[in-house]
């Protein structure tokens, strides 16, 4: 059944792409099995998917009260398989709950360190059993709620576990996925780990040189340490129906794990880009602003790149998301001020095409729907928007 539904999704989306492209008939994903790992090579030919997303619901935050929320980004929005939408409101340290029509159902948690309270939260996710998880960096533990909003016991990770918005801690099928970081001389070593109740396994590692002492002439009171060059690839993950998908290189490559076992590797040959000051300026929207205590200063992009350095190439992918049926949405790396693009691929690695103007979704709902954030250009207020995906069958 899954195979049949997947093919239906693919054929419907391909109808929407540019008919002038013959990529669908001349370029196909190739698959090779090696040592128990399935390697899929995605064709490099580009094909645009047009008219795939249709807006169906817009959830605009209230000025105050239970339906209010702030900034929307990857790591503070989550969904479950019953079409509930969860948004973490950073300012109030609470989780706002909506149904899929935008109706506010309540808010869970508050600022603090007691049961059901959140100090400094991030990495919002929903576990396989429907429990809602948010990592509290102040308590170094997960604050959890059951499906009714009742607090569950805190869950702590090993002492060397660290999560960030780029490499979050995730509740995934069978356990937890997280990234530990250690400094080794002049390099930082990141390790993707998978923890169960009985054991913690290391799945993949990534090492890169860092600059021990970073001082910007335009901001002499600020000194930073242990920073990698700009455009260095992060080790980041996404939950899948069966485990974890991971990014860990600058290339277009996605590693798929089931539990602690690597089962598939997807690669795609896309042109590499060399970073420069103009690209960094586009990424940071002009200048870098640093706030520390009551002090504030700005650093021009050219100066920041000269001092901290830049990686040899720009990462091909910025982030990934995986739909309930296993469809991969792989967001290509573009500066934050540029037009976003996301490659959409079937669970068997077939490239459906690229949606222009959107990145990876913030979440997925039943009946082939995805969540994105939209910003009002006049008020700069962000709304959460539900789109229907043409031809999707999850």
NORTASUL-V604143 format. One record per pair of residues at least 24 apart in sequence whose ideal C-beta (glycine too) atoms are under 7 Angstrom apart, sorted by the first residue. I is the first residue (numbers start at 0). J is the second residue. Records with the same first field share a line. If there is no record, write none. Layout:
BEGIN
I: J ; J
END
This chain:
BEGIN
1: 324
4: 324 ; 392
5: 324 ; 345 ; 346
7: 390 ; 392
8: 326 ; 345 ; 390 ; 391 ; 392
9: 345 ; 349 ; 351
11: 389 ; 390
12: 48 ; 51 ; 343 ; 351 ; 352 ; 389 ; 390
13: 351
15: 48 ; 49 ; 50 ; 51 ; 389
16: 46 ; 47 ; 48 ; 49 ; 352
17: 46 ; 47 ; 49
20: 46
22: 46
28: 348 ; 349 ; 350
30: 348
36: 261 ; 262 ; 263 ; 264
37: 262 ; 263
38: 264
39: 263 ; 265 ; 348
40: 266
41: 265 ; 266 ; 267 ; 344 ; 348 ; 350
42: 350
43: 267 ; 268 ; 269
45: 353
46: 352 ; 353
47: 352 ; 353 ; 355
48: 343 ; 351 ; 352 ; 353 ; 354
50: 389
51: 354 ; 388 ; 389
52: 354 ; 357 ; 386 ; 388
53: 386 ; 387 ; 389
54: 384 ; 386
55: 368 ; 385 ; 386 ; 387
56: 99 ; 100 ; 101 ; 385
57: 382 ; 384
58: 97 ; 101 ; 382 ; 383
59: 382
60: 380
65: 95 ; 103 ; 105 ; 106
66: 95 ; 103
68: 95
70: 381
71: 361 ; 372 ; 381 ; 383
73: 318 ; 361
74: 121 ; 122 ; 123 ; 164 ; 167
75: 121 ; 123
76: 123 ; 361 ; 362 ; 370
77: 123 ; 124 ; 125 ; 362
78: 125 ; 362 ; 363 ; 364 ; 370
79: 125 ; 129
80: 323
82: 364 ; 365
84: 362 ; 370 ; 383
85: 123 ; 131
86: 383
87: 120 ; 123 ; 133
92: 117 ; 120
94: 131 ; 133
99: 364 ; 385
105: 148
107: 144 ; 148
108: 142
112: 137 ; 138
114: 150
115: 142 ; 144 ; 150
117: 142
121: 164
122: 162 ; 167 ; 168
124: 169 ; 170 ; 238
126: 170
127: 172
132: 170
134: 162 ; 168
157: 199
165: 233 ; 235
166: 233 ; 234 ; 235 ; 236
169: 236 ; 238
171: 238 ; 242 ; 243
172: 241 ; 242
173: 242 ; 258
176: 236 ; 243
178: 234
182: 225
185: 209 ; 211
187: 225 ; 227
189: 234
191: 234 ; 236 ; 245
193: 258 ; 259
200: 259
202: 256 ; 259
203: 245 ; 247 ; 254
205: 234 ; 247
207: 231
210: 307 ; 308
213: 306 ; 307
215: 298 ; 302 ; 303 ; 306
216: 302
217: 296 ; 297 ; 298 ; 299 ; 302
218: 289 ; 296 ; 298
220: 294
221: 289 ; 291 ; 296
226: 307
228: 307 ; 308 ; 309 ; 310
229: 274 ; 279 ; 304 ; 307 ; 309 ; 310
230: 274 ; 309 ; 310 ; 313 ; 314
231: 310
232: 314
235: 318
237: 319 ; 320 ; 321
238: 321
239: 321 ; 325
240: 323 ; 325
244: 319 ; 321
246: 316 ; 319
249: 310 ; 312 ; 314 ; 315
250: 315
251: 315 ; 316
253: 319 ; 327 ; 329
265: 348
269: 315
271: 312
272: 312 ; 313
273: 312
274: 309 ; 310 ; 313
276: 300 ; 301 ; 304
278: 313 ; 334
279: 303 ; 304
281: 334 ; 336 ; 337
282: 334 ; 335
284: 335 ; 336
318: 359
319: 359
320: 359 ; 360
322: 363 ; 393
323: 363 ; 393
324: 393
328: 359 ; 360
330: 358 ; 359
363: 393
365: 393
367: 391 ; 392 ; 393
END
